[in-house]
Amino acid sequence: MASAEIPAGTTDRRSRVLIAESSTLRRVDGILLFAAVGLAILGLLMVYSATHRSLQAFGQNPTYYLKRQGMFLVVGLVAMTVTALIDYRVFRIYAAFFYLGSLGLLVLVRTPLGSSALGAQRWFQIAGFQFSPSLFARLALIVMLAAFLSNLKGDVTLRQVLRAVVIGVIPMFLVFIQPDIGTSIILAAILVSLLVISGARARHLAVLALVAGLTLFGAFQMGVVKSYQVQRLTSFLDSSKDLQRANYNKNQAEIAIGAGGLTGKGYLHGSQTNLDFVPEQHTDFIFTVVGEELGFVGALFLLGLFGLVLWRAFRIALLAKDPFGTFVAVGVVAMISIQLFVNVGMTIGIMPITGIPLPFVSYGGSALIADFIGIGLLEGIHIRHSL
């Protein structure tokens, strides 16, 4: 039998595709990918430890949260891969669309279409999945500010700083009134970080800080922030106040971490974790599970993985071939680092309780997917820095 003829040029095209794919894989930052995925896998283990006993006690599937977080991780990895394969400069072209779309969702979530829980209205309930637009608004703000600031030439004037502030304040306000103070802090950190590296003058930033402080004080005085949130923000300053309410979470978190000692009580053997003494332990207080069951050594390992993520992200910011890539990378660094600092800080009593999750580790689909999209942006910049 005669063999089928292969059209001329087909082999060459296949070879070029294979070479391009191989070249792309070689340019992936493997350390960054390893650290981010390692954090997510550690998060799966901690989420299971924090939830399986209570689920069993109520006759439910002890792997419920584990399976859902695993599903979120798969979606996050797919989203990361797609984001990395797209030329990051495309996001600059469509930055305004992403930004305006995120603002539209933040407005829409305040309508009857949004779902409320615990006094906050910040989610869309979609087929059993809680979609939180504020967590994706962080990425939209990064891209929008990066697009705006990368177009500036020469010294950054006060007018340009004010325009950047307006871009940042609009989503901040929409998130703040949900109310979601934690995400508002993250958005503010992104804005300040990008303004600093853009070359904004110190006196301009000082004036903005003063105005922001006065505005925040006014918001507290006018009751925009709920009284229980005020207690959560201020209780860490005085451990003798409100022990049964706002300060309870902090005290229990410190007990759990202190009980872990150097090497911890062992995985699935944390008494504070198994007895549910720490509220919201699979979300905001997931670090207490690490501290109690894996001890100081385990906590150090987790922080080491975060250190790798931030180190590689800073490196990518320096290697970026254009200002837009640098601004995007720094924005992602700000997004991850402020979450890490505040979340760990509130569990050990040096920061107020603001409801900020631990990136890649805390339970939650929107947060995990958004965090991996951020990694995808970093990988996209790294892949193309030498092209």
GUMIDREN-289758 format. One record per residue (C-alpha): x, y, z; chain; residue in one letter. Coordinates in steps of 0.5 Angstrom, whole numbers, plus 500, padded with zeros to 3 digits. Layout:
N
    xx    yy    zz   chaine   residu
     X     Y     Z        A        A
...
//
This chain:
387
    xx    yy    zz   chaine   residu
   500   500   500        A        M
   503   507   498        A        A
   504   511   504        A        S
   500   518   504        A        A
   504   524   502        A        E
   505   529   507        A        I
   504   536   504        A        P
   510   540   503        A        A
   512   545   509        A        G
   508   541   514        A        T
   514   538   517        A        T
   517   545   518        A        D
   511   548   521        A        R
   510   543   526        A        R
   518   543   528        A        S
   517   551   528        A        R
   511   550   533        A        V
   515   545   537        A        L
   521   549   538        A        I
   517   555   540        A        A
   513   551   545        A        E
   520   549   548        A        S
   523   556   548        A        S
   517   558   552        A        T
   517   553   557        A        L
   524   554   558        A        R
   523   562   559        A        R
   518   560   565        A        V
   520   562   572        A        D
   520   555   575        A        G
   522   558   582        A        I
   516   562   582        A        L
   511   557   579        A        L
   514   552   584        A        F
   513   557   590        A        A
   506   559   588        A        A
   503   552   587        A        V
   507   549   593        A        G
   503   555   597        A        L
   497   552   594        A        A
   498   545   596        A        I
   500   547   603        A        L
   493   551   603        A        G
   489   545   601        A        L
   492   541   607        A        L
   491   546   612        A        M
   484   547   609        A        V
   482   540   610        A        Y
   485   540   617        A        S
   481   546   619        A        A
   475   543   617        A        T
   474   536   617        A        H
   473   535   624        A        R
   467   540   625        A        S
   464   537   618        A        L
   464   530   621        A        Q
   461   532   627        A        A
   455   535   623        A        F
   455   528   619        A        G
   457   532   613        A        Q
   463   530   608        A        N
   470   531   611        A        P
   473   533   605        A        T
   468   538   602        A        Y
   472   544   603        A        Y
   478   540   601        A        L
   475   538   594        A        K
   472   545   593        A        R
   479   548   594        A        Q
   482   543   590        A        G
   477   545   584        A        M
   479   552   585        A        F
   486   551   584        A        L
   485   547   578        A        V
   481   553   575        A        V
   486   558   578        A        G
   492   554   574        A        L
   488   554   568        A        V
   487   561   568        A        A
   494   563   570        A        M
   497   559   564        A        T
   492   562   559        A        V
   494   569   562        A        T
   501   567   561        A        A
   501   565   554        A        L
   497   572   552        A        I
   502   577   551        A        D
   502   582   557        A        Y
   502   588   553        A        R
   495   586   550        A        V
   492   588   557        A        F
   495   595   556        A        R
   491   596   550        A        I
   484   593   554        A        Y
   486   596   561        A        A
   480   601   561        A        A
   475   596   559        A        F
   478   591   565        A        F
   478   597   569        A        Y
   471   600   567        A        L
   468   592   567        A        G
   471   591   574        A        S
   467   598   577        A        L
   461   596   573        A        G
   461   589   577        A        L
   462   593   584        A        L
   456   597   583        A        V
   452   591   581        A        L
   454   587   587        A        V
   450   593   591        A        R
   444   591   588        A        T
   439   586   589        A        P
   443   581   584        A        L
   449   581   590        A        G
   449   577   596        A        S
   450   579   603        A        S
   452   575   609        A        A
   455   578   616        A        L
   453   585   614        A        G
   457   585   608        A        A
   454   585   601        A        Q
   460   583   596        A        R
   459   577   592        A        W
   455   574   587        A        F
   452   567   588        A        Q
   453   563   582        A        I
   451   556   581        A        A
   454   555   589        A        G
   460   559   587        A        F
   461   566   591        A        Q
   464   570   586        A        F
   467   576   589        A        S
   468   582   584        A        P
   473   586   589        A        S
   478   581   589        A        L
   479   581   581        A        F
   478   589   582        A        A
   485   589   585        A        R
   488   586   578        A        L
   484   591   574        A        A
   487   597   578        A        L
   494   594   577        A        I
   493   594   570        A        V
   490   600   569        A        M
   495   604   573        A        L
   500   601   570        A        A
   498   603   563        A        A
   497   610   565        A        F
   503   611   569        A        L
   507   608   564        A        S
   505   613   559        A        N
   508   619   563        A        L
   514   622   561        A        K
   519   626   565        A        G
   517   628   572        A        D
   511   626   575        A        V
   507   632   576        A        T
   501   633   581        A        L
   496   633   576        A        R
   498   626   574        A        Q
   499   624   581        A        V
   491   626   582        A        L
   489   623   576        A        R
   492   616   578        A        A
   489   617   585        A        V
   482   618   582        A        V
   483   612   578        A        I
   485   608   585        A        G
   480   612   589        A        V
   474   610   585        A        I
   474   602   586        A        P
   477   603   593        A        M
   470   607   595        A        F
   466   602   592        A        L
   469   596   596        A        V
   470   600   602        A        F
   462   601   602        A        I
   461   594   602        A        Q
   464   594   607        A        P
   470   591   606        A        D
   476   594   609        A        I
   481   589   608        A        G
   481   589   600        A        T
   480   597   601        A        S
   487   597   604        A        I
   490   592   599        A        I
   488   597   593        A        L
   491   603   597        A        A
   497   599   597        A        A
   497   598   590        A        I
   496   605   589        A        L
   502   608   593        A        V
   507   603   591        A        S
   506   604   583        A        L
   506   612   585        A        L
   512   611   589        A        V
   516   607   583        A        I
   513   612   578        A        S
   517   618   581        A        G
   512   621   585        A        A
   514   627   589        A        R
   515   625   597        A        A
   511   632   598        A        R
   505   630   594        A        H
   505   623   597        A        L
   505   626   604        A        A
   499   631   602        A        V
   495   625   599        A        L
   496   621   606        A        A
   494   627   610        A        L
   487   627   606        A        V
   486   620   606        A        A
   487   620   614        A        G
   482   625   614        A        L
   477   622   610        A        T
   478   615   613        A        L
   477   619   620        A        F
   471   622   617        A        G
   468   616   615        A        A
   469   613   622        A        F
   465   619   625        A        Q
   459   619   620        A        M
   458   611   621        A        G
   460   609   614        A        V
   464   603   618        A        V
   460   599   622        A        K
   461   599   630        A        S
   463   592   630        A        Y
   469   593   625        A        Q
   471   599   629        A        V
   472   594   635        A        Q
   476   589   630        A        R
   481   595   628        A        L
   482   598   635        A        T
   482   592   639        A        S
   489   589   638        A        F
   492   596   641        A        L
   489   594   648        A        D
   488   586   650        A        S
   484   588   656        A        S
   478   590   652        A        K
   473   587   649        A        D
   475   580   651        A        L
   469   576   649        A        Q
   468   579   642        A        R
   473   583   638        A        A
   479   581   641        A        N
   477   574   642        A        Y
   479   572   635        A        N
   486   575   636        A        K
   487   571   643        A        N
   485   564   640        A        Q
   490   565   634        A        A
   496   567   639        A        E
   494   561   643        A        I
   494   556   637        A        A
   500   559   635        A        I
   504   559   641        A        G
   502   552   643        A        A
   505   549   636        A        G
   512   551   639        A        G
   518   549   635        A        L
   516   543   631        A        T
   508   543   632        A        G
   503   538   635        A        K
   503   534   628        A        G
   499   535   622        A        Y
   491   534   624        A        L
   493   533   631        A        H
   492   541   633        A        G
   487   541   639        A        S
   485   549   638        A        Q
   484   547   631        A        T
   480   540   632        A        N
   476   544   637        A        L
   474   550   633        A        D
   477   555   638        A        F
   479   560   633        A        V
   473   562   628        A        P
   474   563   621        A        E
   480   558   621        A        Q
   480   556   614        A        H
   480   563   611        A        T
   482   569   615        A        D
   486   565   620        A        F
   489   559   616        A        I
   496   561   619        A        F
   494   559   626        A        T
   493   552   623        A        V
   500   552   620        A        V
   503   555   627        A        G
   499   550   631        A        E
   500   543   627        A        E
   507   545   624        A        L
   510   549   629        A        G
   515   555   628        A        F
   519   550   623        A        V
   513   550   618        A        G
   511   557   619        A        A
   518   559   617        A        L
   517   554   611        A        F
   511   557   609        A        L
   514   564   609        A        L
   520   562   605        A        G
   515   560   600        A        L
   512   567   600        A        F
   519   570   600        A        G
   521   566   594        A        L
   515   569   590        A        V
   516   576   592        A        L
   524   575   590        A        W
   522   572   583        A        R
   517   578   582        A        A
   521   583   584        A        F
   526   580   579        A        R
   521   580   574        A        I
   520   587   575        A        A
   527   589   574        A        L
   528   584   568        A        L
   521   587   564        A        A
   523   590   557        A        K
   518   596   558        A        D
   515   600   564        A        P
   508   597   563        A        F
   511   590   565        A        G
   515   593   571        A        T
   509   597   574        A        F
   505   591   573        A        V
   510   586   576        A        A
   510   591   582        A        V
   503   592   583        A        G
   502   584   584        A        V
   508   584   589        A        V
   504   590   593        A        A
   498   586   592        A        M
   501   579   595        A        I
   506   582   600        A        S
   500   587   604        A        I
   496   581   604        A        Q
   502   577   607        A        L
   504   582   612        A        F
   497   584   615        A        V
   494   577   615        A        N
   500   574   619        A        V
   500   580   623        A        G
   493   580   625        A        M
   494   572   627        A        T
   500   574   632        A        I
   497   580   635        A        G
   501   586   631        A        I
   496   588   626        A        M
   488   589   627        A        P
   483   584   624        A        I
   481   586   617        A        T
   479   580   614        A        G
   485   579   609        A        I
   486   572   607        A        P
   493   569   606        A        L
   494   569   599        A        P
   494   562   596        A        F
   493   558   602        A        V
   486   561   605        A        S
   480   558   603        A        Y
   476   561   597        A        G
   475   561   590        A        G
   475   568   588        A        S
   482   570   592        A        A
   485   563   589        A        L
   484   564   582        A        I
   485   572   582        A        A
   492   570   586        A        D
   494   565   580        A        F
   492   570   575        A        I
   497   575   578        A        G
   502   569   577        A        I
   500   569   570        A        G
   501   576   569        A        L
   508   575   572        A        L
   510   569   568        A        E
   508   573   562        A        G
   512   578   563        A        I
   518   574   564        A        H
   517   569   558        A        I
   517   575   554        A        R
   523   579   557        A        H
   528   576   552        A        S
   524   576   546        A        L
//
